Amino acid sequence: MKKNYIFTLLITLFISGLSFGQVIITEIADPNGTVPSKARYIEIFNPTTSAVNLTGWSIKRWTNSNSATTSSIDLTSIGDLGAGTVYVIAAQSSATSGFEAFFGFAPDMIGGTGGAADSNGDDNMAIFDASDNIIDIFGVPGEDGNANGGTCHEFEDGRAERKASSTSASATWNEADWNVWADSTVSGCTSHTNSPRSAPTDFDPGAWIGETTSTEPALTISSPSDGAVLEATTSVDVNVSTSNFVVGALNGSGVDGHIHWTLQQNSDAAVAQAMKYDTNDESIPVAPGNSYTIYMELVDNTHTAITPAVNKTVTFSVAYPCEFVLGDVTTTCDAITSGIDTYSGTIAFSGGNSGTTYAITAPAGVTVGGDNPDTSAAGTITFTGMTEGTEGVIMIVGESESSCDLSVPLSSPVCVPFPIIEHFDYTDATNLGDQSAWSMLNSGDEMLVTTGNLDYTGLEASTGNKIKFDESGSETYTAFSDVTSGTVYASFLLKVTGFQTGTNIDLNDGGYIASLAGSTSGYDARFWVRPNPDTSGTTFDIGFGYESSNPTFTTGTYALNDVLFVILAYNMDDGTISTWINPDASSFAGTIPSATISSTDTNPPAAINLFLLRQDSNNETPFVELDAVRISNSWADVTPKEATAAVNRNDIEGFSIYPNPISNNTFTLTSASNEEKSVMIFNLLGKKVLDTRFSGTKSEINVAAINAGIYILKVTEAGKIATKKLVIR
């Protein structure tokens, strides 16, 4: 039996205008929504009566207003694109996400994330032949597709579909050839509609309104798709359909014939299957680790292949299972020092001891141990020797009868010891977020280092510089090791120098400027400042709490330009959060006084590991100077006393000075450590007369600028302190 192809839709009208080698773009999709956007695709079509060989051909994209192409998809693997054939190229696809998850079938090709099929609606695309000539184009290179620019090719969150009347390729884009839907209105276009398109209901990949239809018999195997790699299973359903050909029992009324088919496993001989007298699904037995080829052909009622032959071949494979399952990953500092430490960790697993051997690959220098998944059904893989501050990946691959190919990202913990003492000893006018100990969140004005210090009576004198912020802008934080029990404290000196002077100043809760936190996405103890509503901008209130708005405020007010000593605390054992404002100097390094404000966090974090400084909006952020940040699990560490009379203390290993008395304007200071040392000299009235720093085990200190007399020498090294009476002659 022979049936002829008859093209029914306009093809006879356009046949004279068609040339060999034409392929056109028929649809470009950017489905509305964050997840549906993963279903982006571009559809091409051969409108001619002959196959077009696409070897060396490509689809290229101009991103936004770029005048040069920015991404490309090689079409060579398509080979011959048959006459009247639609071909769909998706940006990404799998059974659980992307194109296939939305439309229920696999695309013909995957172009890749960020590729030429992954447009967010404001780009330009074209088909190029093997000589790099533009065959067909959508959009105008160098022109950003957007509503504000009034460009008719903008299809963000929508769809661009070629009109049925436009069947000829063109190297120049004509917007009249297209129907476009988007999330915006563009005036002056032939057919541009403000109506976002949703997947899958508003799209029809694989079918075009202008494609030709045929009355010739056709055979389709829609599942499994050719080249598919199926998850481990013991049976596969084969979905088959025909068009223009009635399948039924031999010589049945209106029956054109039936289907002959074979099944081949790996390289074995193909095995003939029972003839199909229907188009119902066929369930075939399979086994993991094997490949299968299905061949089907249409035959007439005499079991003779029809002319021209209509057949279909699909080859697929079944993957081995992956029974190995990863659990929780932990990382722990091997040591917590001011230097660069290493960290170790554990990877929980189950599904081992399944007969599979696993290759475990770790970054250079990292040692893997613990339970062996080859022989242990469940357990813990350990790793050691990762350098603090570095990230890495451990790969676990099944080497035999397994599809496992797993990666475990390793995230470095922060191995920073207490106490953390920040004197802001950085170059004037530099950004705080650029310093190694600090990281920046969000954009906007940064906090700036500025010269000078803040001091508070009875508190250890500040050194280095200070910081200021006075605008909306960035949030900046410093990290430390997880505190999961006990109390973490953070202290700082604060001077509020003024408030914003624009309209709509926030007198309700102001803005919070500092916080103890367990992550960058949730702040757990927030310190607020607001202008006092009753004093015309000369005083301010302080609030503290876990709330994101309207915290508890102090009953008393504080004056602009006064230096405040602030301590924040988070008790991990009971969720109590507290702040002290200007505690009495008698409590410094001693007994903890009653807090100024306390409350209980109703949703405590698993750990506190960040101290954060924050700039809010322009109508909330005050003009602030801040100095001498100290963080520790000890009240004494964050409230150090002014060094005036604490002589002859030595917590520093190998500490010594000589000569003493000093008669030649210099003395030598030594210790056993290379850690940086802060060296300060005070007179007997408590006034600081020298402040310097050095690193190493030994340094010569010059005191030529200091008058003869008796002084107190204070040396700080990695949080340890040594003091000694010093005589200068």
Residue, then its C-alpha position, 0 to 999 in steps of 0.5 A: m500500500k502506498k500513500n502520498y504526502i500532501f501538504t495542506l497548509l499554504i505550502t503550495l503557495f510558498i513552494s516557489g519562494l522556498s530555497f534549499g537550505q532554509v531552516i526557520i525559528t518558529e518559537i522562543a519560550d521564557p515561561n513566567g515564574t522562577v521555576p518555570s523559567k527552567a523550561r525555556y526552549i527554542e524551536i526550529f522548523n524545516p519548511t522545505t520539501s527536502a531535508v537540510n543537513l545542519t553540519g556546521w550550523s549553529i544557533k547564536r544569541w546576542t545577550n541584551s544589547n550586545s553587538a557580538t554574539t555571546s553564546s552558541i549551540d552547535l547543530t551538527s549532531i542533528g545531521d539531516l533535519g527532515a522536510g516538515t520537521v520541528y526540532v526543540i532545543a531546551a535550555q535544561s531538562s530532566a524528568t524532575s526539573g526543566f523542560e521535561a518536568f513541565f511538558g512531559f517529554a524530553p526535548d530533542m536537544i539540551g542547549g545548556t544553562g546560559g546557552a542560546a536557548d536560555s533567554n530571559g526575553d530580552d535577547n536576540m537569536a539567529i540560525f547560522d549556516a556552516s559558512d557563518n551566514i545568518i539564515d533566519i533571525f529573531g530580534v535586532p542585534g545590539e538592541d536590548g529587548n525591553a518595554n522601556g525601550g519600546t522594542c517589539h521583540e521583548f518577550e520576558d515571561g512570555r512567548a514569541e511564536r512565528k505566524a503561520s503566514s511566515t514560512s520563509a527564512s530571513a536574515t532581517w527580522n520583521e516584527a510583523d512575522w511574529n506574535v509576542w506575549a510578554d509581561s509588559t506593554v510595548s506600543g506600536c507593534t504589530s502583535h505584542t500582547n501584555s499577557p505573561r505565558s505559563a508552562p505548560t498550558d500556554f506553550d506547544p513545543g514540537a508543534w507549529i501553527g504553520e507546519t505542514t501536515s501529511t496524510e502519509p503513514a507515520l510511526t512514532i515511539s514517544s517513550p523511551s526516547d532515543g538515547a535515553v538513560l533510564e533509572a534502574t528498573t526491571s521493565v520499561d513501557v514502550n509507547v507507540s502511535t501511528s498516524n494516517f495508518v490504522v493498526g488492527a487485526l488482519n483484514g479487519s474492516g478499515v485496517d491498513g496493517h500492523i506493526h512488526w518489531t524486534l528487541q535487541q539487548n546490547s550487541d546480541a542478535a535482535v529478537a523478533q517480538a509478537m506482531k502488534y495488532d494495536t498501539n497499546d503500550e508494550s512492557i518489556p523486561v530490562a536489567p540495569g547496566n544494559s542497552y536496548t534497541i527497539y525496531m518497529e516498522l509498518v506492514d500491510n495485511t500481507h506482512t509486507a513492509i509498506t512503500p515507502a517504508v515507515n519504520k522507527t529505531v530507538t536505542f536506550s540504556v538502563a542505568y545501574p541503581c545508586e543505593f548509596v545515600l549521603g547523610d549529614v556533613t559536619t566540619t570542625c576546627d582541628a585547632i582554634t588559633s589566630g593563625i591558619d588552622t586545619y579542619s576535619g569533618t564527617i559524612a554520614f552514609s547509608g546503603g553501603n555493603s551492596g556489592t559495589t566498590y566506591a572510589i572516594t576522591a578528596p582534595a590534595g592534602v586531605t586524608v579520608g578514613g572512617d567506615n568503608p562503604d564497600t563493606s559497611a551498610a551504614g556509617t561515617i566517612t571522615f576527612t582531615g587536613m582541610t585548610e581553614g578558609t578553603e572549600g573543597v569537594i569529596m567525590i564518591v563514585g560507584e566503580s562497579e554496577s552502580s550509577c553513583d556519582l556523588s559530590v560532597p561540598l566541604s564548607s570551612p568553619v571559622c577557626v578564630p579564637f576568643p577574644i576577638i579584639e578589633h581596633f580598626d587599625y586600617t588605612d584611613a578612608t578605606n572600606l571596612g568590608d575590604q578588610s580580611a576579617w570582615s565581609m560585606l552584605n548587600s550594596g550601597d555605601e560602605m562603612l569607612v575607616t577614619t582616624g582617631n579613637l573613642d575612649y571610655t573611663g576605666l576601660e582599656a584605652s583604644t588604639g588604631n582607628k575607628i569606623k563611621f557610617d551615616e547612610s543607607g548601605s552595606e551590612t558588614y560582619t566578622a565571623f567566629s567559631d560556633v558558640t553553641s553553649g554558654t554566653v557569647y559577648a560583644s562590646f563596642l564604643l559608640k558615639v551617635t553624632g546626628f540623625q538624618t535630616g530629610t523627610n519621614i525620619d523614623l521615630n517609631d523604632g529607628g534602625y538597628i545598627a549591630s547584631l549577634a547572629g547565627s547566619t547572614s539571613g537571620y539576626d538574633a540579638r539586635f541593637w537599635v537607635r532611634p531619635n527620641p520623639d520628644t527632644s527635637g533630635t538632640t537625644f536618642d533612645i536605645g532598643f534591644g531584642y530579637e524582634s525585626s521591629n519595635p523592640t524594647f527601648t530604654t526608659g532613659t535617653y542618651a545625648l548626641n556626641d556622648v561616648l557609650f560603652v555597649i555590651l551585647a550578650y546571647n546565652m545559648d543555654d536558655g536563649t536570654i539576650s541582654t545588653w548593658i549600656n555604660p556599666d559601672a567601671s567597677s564591674f570591668a573584668g569582674t562581676i557581671p551587673s544587671a543588664t539594661i535590657s533583657s529578653t528571651d529569644t522565642n526562636p533561638p539559633a543552633a549557634i551564634n557565629l557572627f557579629l554584624l554592623r548594619q546600615d539601614s535606610n536613609n531615614e533610619t540610619p543615624f550618623v555613627e562612630l564606632d570603635a574597639v569591638r571585642i567578642s568573647n565568651s568571657w565578660a572579662d575579655v570584653t570589659p578590660k580595665e584601663a592598665t594603670a596599676a596592674v603591675n607584674r602580671n605575666d600571662i605571656e610565655g617567654f615574656s621579658i624586658y631588658p634593661n630595666p631601668i632604661s638608661n639609653n632610650t631603648f629596651t628589648l622586649t621578647s616572648a616565645s611567640n611570633e604573634e603580633k604584640s600590642v605595646m603600651i606605656f602608661n604614666l602613674l596617672g593612667k595616661k598613655v604615653l606610647d602605643t606601638r605594635f610588632s610581630g615576632t619574638k623580639s623587638e627593640i622599643n624606643v622611649a626617647a620621647i618619654n620623660a624620665g620617671i616610673y611607668i607601667l608597661k602593658v603588652t598584649e599578645a593573642g589575648k594574653i597580657a603581661t604588665k611590668k613597672l618600667v623605670i626610665r632614667 
